[in-house]
Structures are given as C-alpha cells and as structure tokens.
C-alpha cells in the first residue's frame, strides 16, 4: 500500500480552493477504503488496520465538513452517512484492542491468573465485535462506495457568484468556526470541568482541519500550532482512555452474568476512576489561562482576530 501523508503535500497557497477540496476528499476517502478490507479480514495480522480505518474515516469526515459549501448536496449526504457507518463499525473493535493492550502492558498490579481471565473475557468480546465490521465491509463493496466518493470529487466545485478564492484567501474563513469552538470550551474549563470532553472533540476536529489548510498559512501552522494541538490531544487522549475504560467495564458488567464477569474488572473500575481524576486535574493545572491565551493569540495573528 502506498504511503499517503496526512498533509496535502502538493497544495499551495495560490491553489483554487476547489482543487484543494477535491484532493482532500479523494486522498482521505481512498485511504479509508484501502484500510476497510484489511480491518475486516486481516485484523489478526495487525490490529492497527482497525485503528487506521477509524482515523482515516475521521479525516474523511473532516474534509467533507470543511469543504461542504463546494460539494453536491445529495451525493455528499450519502457519503457522509457511509463514512459515519465505517467509523462506528471500527469503534468497538478498536476500543477492545486498546483495552487488551493496556491489560497486557499493565501499569497496575494484576496477577497472572487474573490477567488470563480478563484477556480471555476480552478476546471473546473482540471476536463477537468483528462480524459487524466484516458485514459493513461487504456492504460497502456491494454498494460501490468508492465510485460514489469519486462522484462527489468529480462534482466538487466553486459555487459562489464571485470569483473563486485561493486556499490562502479562504483558509481563515474555513478554520475560524472550529478554532472558536475549541477555545470556547477551553476557556470554560476552570468553571466547568465537564468541558474537558468537548474540548478534546473540538481540538481533534481543529487538528484534522489544520492538516487540510495549513498550506494556506505560514509555516508556523505546521511547525508550531499543529504540534500544540497534538500535545493537547495527547494529554486529553490519556484522560479519555480512562473514561472510556470506566464506561466499557460498567457496560460489560451490566451485560454479563455475575459468574462470567471477571472480578478483577470490577476492582479495576475504582483504579480507573482515580487515574481519570488525577489526569484530569493535572491537565487543568497544565492548561493555564496564560497557555490558552498565548495559543489563541497565535491564531489571532494569522486569522485576523477571533471573537
């Protein structure tokens, strides 16, 4: 499989935005659909196939959202639903893969017998989760999803009366709503800790959008602002792993008879709750008002000021 970079390498600041949009949707949807059969049929060889499927489906969603004004409405609605379906199909299998990896590389005390019991339990759930992904892959092939994405790409065009804008001209307009939402939740963090989850979601959306439009800005966007979002996402991702673990364990327990549910997982919930709170508190201390304002000022400088 050829390597496709997350950046739109050939996009330039003077390139018409419709060309950028076509390249973004084509590269991301193609990558997503390349990983689909691998995630469905060869996941035992490499569980990262499922991870890549979910990641590229998110990147595809980002491109469809960011360039929505240039896309054919009806055809785009269809491929949006397809992309969401693929992302959701990969979700549960990927969460189980991540959880099993955490058990195998446990940073908490777990006896050999407990580890074997938990892994056996999780492997059974993982096996049960795979058929849905296989069915979705078969459905996507039978529906000619790749052809439908090509139809969207072919019909992507500038739809305004005024002359078409370049990437450099329109990039701030495309990016601003995402950046505003990110800082909206970031600035609420001190008074509303539950904003942490939404901040992570908006940060991820902004990061994916930055990958698409960074060529329309000075190099600082790739060299400084993108890494800043990656750092935020990394820290929030660790917190989210604990939150997801708590939710998953409690759901598995509710769906499993008491005799078949590993006792260690019941005890692990308390550990995950402590870790979640500790990591969340540490992030709130790290994400100071000064750090938030400095990052916002970077965007202000290149986007003409944010509300």
C-alpha positions as CSV (number, residue, x, y, z in Angstrom):
1,X,0.0,0.0,0.0
2,X,1.4,3.4,-1.0
3,X,2.0,5.9,1.7
4,X,-0.4,8.8,1.9
5,X,0.6,11.7,4.1
6,X,-1.8,13.4,6.4
7,X,-0.8,16.7,4.8
8,X,-1.9,17.8,1.4
9,X,1.6,17.9,0.2
10,X,1.0,19.5,-3.2
11,X,-1.5,22.1,-2.1
12,X,-0.2,25.6,-2.4
13,X,-1.4,28.9,-1.0
14,X,-2.4,30.2,-4.5
15,X,-4.3,27.0,-5.5
16,X,-8.0,27.3,-6.1
17,X,-9.9,26.0,-3.2
18,X,-12.0,23.6,-5.3
19,X,-8.8,21.8,-6.3
20,X,-7.7,21.6,-2.7
21,X,-11.1,20.2,-1.7
22,X,-11.0,17.6,-4.4
23,X,-7.6,16.4,-3.4
24,X,-8.5,16.3,0.3
25,X,-11.7,14.2,-0.2
26,X,-10.0,11.9,-2.7
27,X,-6.9,11.1,-0.7
28,X,-8.8,10.7,2.6
29,X,-11.6,8.5,1.3
30,X,-9.2,6.4,-0.7
31,X,-7.1,5.8,2.3
32,X,-10.2,4.9,4.4
33,X,-11.4,2.4,1.8
34,X,-8.0,0.9,1.4
35,X,-8.0,0.0,5.1
36,X,-11.6,-1.2,5.2
37,X,-10.9,-4.8,3.8
38,X,-7.7,-5.0,5.9
39,X,-9.6,-4.1,9.1
40,X,-12.3,-6.6,8.2
41,X,-10.4,-9.6,7.0
42,X,-6.8,-9.3,8.3
43,X,-7.2,-7.7,11.7
44,X,-5.5,-10.6,13.4
45,X,-2.3,-9.9,11.4
46,X,-2.2,-6.3,12.6
47,X,-4.8,-4.7,14.9
48,X,-3.6,-1.3,13.7
49,X,-5.6,-1.8,10.5
50,X,-8.7,-1.1,12.5
51,X,-7.1,1.9,14.1
52,X,-6.2,3.3,10.7
53,X,-9.7,2.7,9.4
54,X,-11.2,4.8,12.2
55,X,-8.6,7.5,11.9
56,X,-9.0,7.9,8.2
57,X,-12.7,7.8,8.4
58,X,-12.5,10.8,10.8
59,X,-10.2,12.6,8.4
60,X,-12.7,11.9,5.7
61,X,-15.5,13.3,7.8
62,X,-13.3,16.4,8.5
63,X,-12.8,17.0,4.7
64,X,-16.5,16.6,4.0
65,X,-17.4,19.1,6.7
66,X,-14.7,21.7,6.0
67,X,-15.5,21.9,2.3
68,X,-19.2,21.4,2.5
69,X,-20.1,24.6,0.6
70,X,-18.3,23.2,-2.5
71,X,-19.9,19.8,-2.5
72,X,-23.0,18.4,-4.3
73,X,-25.7,18.2,-1.5
74,X,-27.4,14.9,-2.2
75,X,-24.4,12.9,-3.1
76,X,-22.4,14.3,-0.1
77,X,-25.2,13.4,2.3
78,X,-24.9,9.8,1.2
79,X,-21.1,9.5,1.6
80,X,-21.3,11.3,4.9
81,X,-23.6,8.5,6.2
82,X,-21.2,5.9,4.8
83,X,-18.2,7.4,6.5
84,X,-20.0,7.6,9.8
85,X,-21.1,4.0,9.4
86,X,-17.5,2.9,8.8
87,X,-16.2,4.9,11.7
88,X,-18.8,3.4,14.1
89,X,-18.1,-0.1,12.9
90,X,-14.4,0.3,13.8
91,X,-15.2,1.9,17.1
92,X,-16.0,-1.1,19.4
93,X,-13.3,-3.4,17.9
94,X,-10.7,-0.7,18.3
95,X,-11.7,0.1,21.9
96,X,-11.3,-3.6,22.8
97,X,-7.9,-3.8,21.1
98,X,-6.7,-0.8,23.1
99,X,-8.1,-2.2,26.3
100,X,-6.4,-5.5,25.8
101,X,-3.1,-3.8,25.1
102,X,-3.5,-1.9,28.4
103,X,-4.1,-5.2,30.2
104,X,-1.1,-6.9,28.6
105,X,1.2,-3.9,29.5
106,X,-0.5,-3.2,32.8
107,X,0.9,-0.4,34.9
108,X,-1.2,-1.6,37.8
109,X,-0.9,-4.8,39.9
110,X,-2.6,-7.8,38.3
111,X,-1.8,-11.4,39.0
112,X,-1.2,-13.9,36.2
113,X,-4.5,-15.7,36.8
114,X,-6.5,-12.5,36.8
115,X,-4.7,-11.4,33.6
116,X,-5.5,-14.7,31.8
117,X,-9.1,-14.5,32.9
118,X,-9.6,-10.9,31.8
119,X,-7.9,-11.4,28.5
120,X,-10.0,-14.5,27.8
121,X,-13.1,-12.5,28.5
122,X,-12.0,-9.5,26.3
123,X,-10.9,-11.8,23.5
124,X,-14.4,-13.3,23.4
125,X,-15.9,-9.8,23.2
126,X,-13.4,-8.9,20.5
127,X,-14.3,-11.9,18.4
128,X,-18.0,-11.1,18.7
129,X,-17.4,-7.5,17.6
130,X,-15.7,-8.3,14.4
131,X,-18.6,-9.7,12.3
132,X,-20.3,-6.2,12.2
133,X,-17.1,-4.8,10.7
134,X,-17.0,-7.6,8.2
135,X,-20.6,-7.0,7.2
136,X,-20.0,-3.3,6.7
137,X,-17.0,-4.0,4.5
138,X,-19.1,-6.4,2.3
139,X,-21.9,-3.8,2.2
140,X,-19.5,-1.0,1.2
141,X,-18.2,-3.1,-1.7
142,X,-21.6,-4.2,-2.9
143,X,-22.9,-0.6,-2.8
144,X,-19.9,0.7,-4.9
145,X,-18.9,3.2,-2.2
146,X,-15.6,4.0,-3.9
147,X,-17.4,5.0,-7.0
148,X,-19.8,7.2,-5.0
149,X,-16.9,9.1,-3.5
150,X,-15.4,9.6,-6.9
151,X,-18.7,11.1,-8.0
152,X,-18.6,13.6,-5.1
153,X,-15.0,14.5,-6.0
154,X,-15.9,15.0,-9.7
155,X,-18.7,17.4,-8.8
156,X,-16.8,19.4,-6.2
157,X,-16.6,23.0,-7.5
158,X,-16.8,26.7,-6.5
159,X,-20.5,27.5,-6.2
160,X,-20.4,31.3,-5.5
161,X,-21.1,34.1,-7.9
162,X,-17.9,35.9,-7.1
163,X,-14.5,34.7,-8.4
164,X,-13.1,31.6,-6.9
165,X,-10.9,32.1,-3.9
166,X,-7.5,30.5,-3.3
167,X,-6.5,28.4,-0.3
168,X,-4.7,31.3,1.3
169,X,-7.7,33.6,0.8
170,X,-10.3,31.3,2.3
171,X,-8.4,29.2,4.8
172,X,-9.0,31.6,7.7
173,X,-12.8,31.6,7.0
174,X,-12.9,27.8,6.9
175,X,-10.8,27.3,10.0
176,X,-12.3,30.1,12.2
177,X,-15.5,28.3,13.4
178,X,-13.6,25.3,14.5
179,X,-11.0,27.3,16.4
180,X,-13.7,29.4,18.1
181,X,-15.5,26.3,19.3
182,X,-12.2,24.9,20.7
183,X,-11.4,28.0,22.7
184,X,-15.0,28.4,23.8
185,X,-14.7,25.1,25.7
186,X,-11.1,25.6,26.6
187,X,-11.9,28.9,28.4
188,X,-14.8,27.2,30.3
189,X,-12.5,24.6,31.7
190,X,-11.8,26.3,35.1
191,X,-15.6,26.7,35.8
192,X,-16.9,23.6,34.0
193,X,-14.7,20.5,34.2
194,X,-17.2,18.6,32.1
195,X,-16.0,20.8,29.2
196,X,-12.9,18.6,29.1
197,X,-14.5,16.0,26.9
198,X,-15.9,18.6,24.5
199,X,-12.6,20.4,24.4
200,X,-10.9,17.1,23.3
201,X,-13.5,16.6,20.5
202,X,-13.2,20.2,19.2
203,X,-9.4,20.0,19.4
204,X,-9.4,16.9,17.3
205,X,-11.7,18.5,14.7
206,X,-9.4,21.5,14.6
207,X,-6.3,19.4,14.2
208,X,-7.7,17.5,11.3
209,X,-8.8,20.8,9.6
210,X,-5.3,22.2,10.1
211,X,-3.9,19.3,8.1
212,X,-6.1,20.3,5.2
213,X,-5.5,24.1,5.1
214,X,-2.0,24.6,6.6
215,X,-0.5,25.3,3.2
216,X,-2.6,28.5,3.1
217,X,-0.8,29.8,6.2
218,X,2.9,30.5,7.1
219,X,4.9,27.5,8.1
220,X,4.2,28.3,11.8
221,X,0.9,26.5,11.4
222,X,2.6,23.2,10.7
223,X,5.7,23.7,12.8
224,X,4.1,25.2,16.0
225,X,0.4,25.4,16.0
226,X,-0.2,21.8,14.9
227,X,2.2,20.3,17.4
228,X,0.5,22.4,20.1
229,X,-2.8,20.7,19.2
230,X,-1.1,17.3,19.1
231,X,0.2,17.9,22.6
232,X,-3.2,18.9,23.9
233,X,-4.8,15.9,22.1
234,X,-2.2,13.5,23.6
235,X,-2.9,14.6,27.1
236,X,-6.6,14.6,26.6
237,X,-6.4,11.2,24.9
238,X,-4.9,9.6,28.0
239,X,-7.7,11.1,30.1
240,X,-10.3,9.8,27.7
241,X,-8.8,6.3,27.8
242,X,-9.5,6.1,31.5
243,X,-13.0,7.5,30.9
244,X,-13.7,5.0,28.2
245,X,-12.4,2.1,30.3
246,X,-14.8,3.0,33.1
247,X,-17.8,3.2,30.7
248,X,-16.8,0.0,28.9
249,X,-16.3,-2.1,32.1
250,X,-19.6,-0.9,33.6
251,X,-21.4,-1.7,30.4
252,X,-19.8,-5.2,30.1
253,X,-20.7,-5.9,33.7
254,X,-24.3,-4.9,33.1
255,X,-24.5,-7.2,30.0
256,X,-22.7,-10.2,31.6
257,X,-23.8,-12.7,34.3
258,X,-22.0,-12.2,37.6
259,X,-20.5,-15.7,37.4
260,X,-18.9,-15.0,34.0
261,X,-17.7,-11.5,34.7
262,X,-14.0,-11.3,35.8
263,X,-13.8,-10.0,39.4
264,X,-10.7,-8.1,38.6
265,X,-12.5,-5.8,36.2
266,X,-14.9,-4.8,38.9
267,X,-11.9,-3.8,41.1
268,X,-10.2,-2.1,38.1
269,X,-13.1,0.4,37.8
270,X,-12.0,2.1,41.0
271,X,-8.4,2.3,39.8
272,X,-9.6,3.8,36.5
273,X,-11.7,6.4,38.3
274,X,-8.8,7.5,40.4
275,X,-6.5,7.7,37.4
276,X,-9.1,9.7,35.4
277,X,-9.4,12.3,38.2
278,X,-5.7,12.6,38.7
279,X,-5.0,13.0,35.0
280,X,-7.9,15.5,34.6
281,X,-6.7,17.6,37.5
282,X,-3.1,17.5,36.1
283,X,-4.3,18.7,32.7
284,X,-6.4,21.6,34.3
285,X,-3.2,22.7,36.1
286,X,-1.2,22.5,32.9
287,X,-3.8,24.2,30.7
288,X,-3.4,27.6,32.4
289,X,-5.1,30.8,31.3
290,X,-1.7,32.0,30.1
291,X,-1.2,28.9,27.9
292,X,-4.7,29.3,26.5
293,X,-4.2,33.0,25.7
294,X,-0.8,32.5,24.1
295,X,-2.2,29.8,21.7
296,X,-5.2,31.9,20.9
297,X,-3.0,34.9,20.1
298,X,-1.1,32.8,17.6
299,X,-4.3,32.2,15.8
300,X,-5.4,35.8,16.1
301,X,-2.3,36.9,14.4
302,X,-2.9,34.8,11.3
303,X,-6.7,34.8,11.2
304,X,-7.4,38.4,11.7
305,X,-8.7,38.2,15.3
306,X,-11.0,35.7,16.9
307,X,-14.2,36.5,18.8
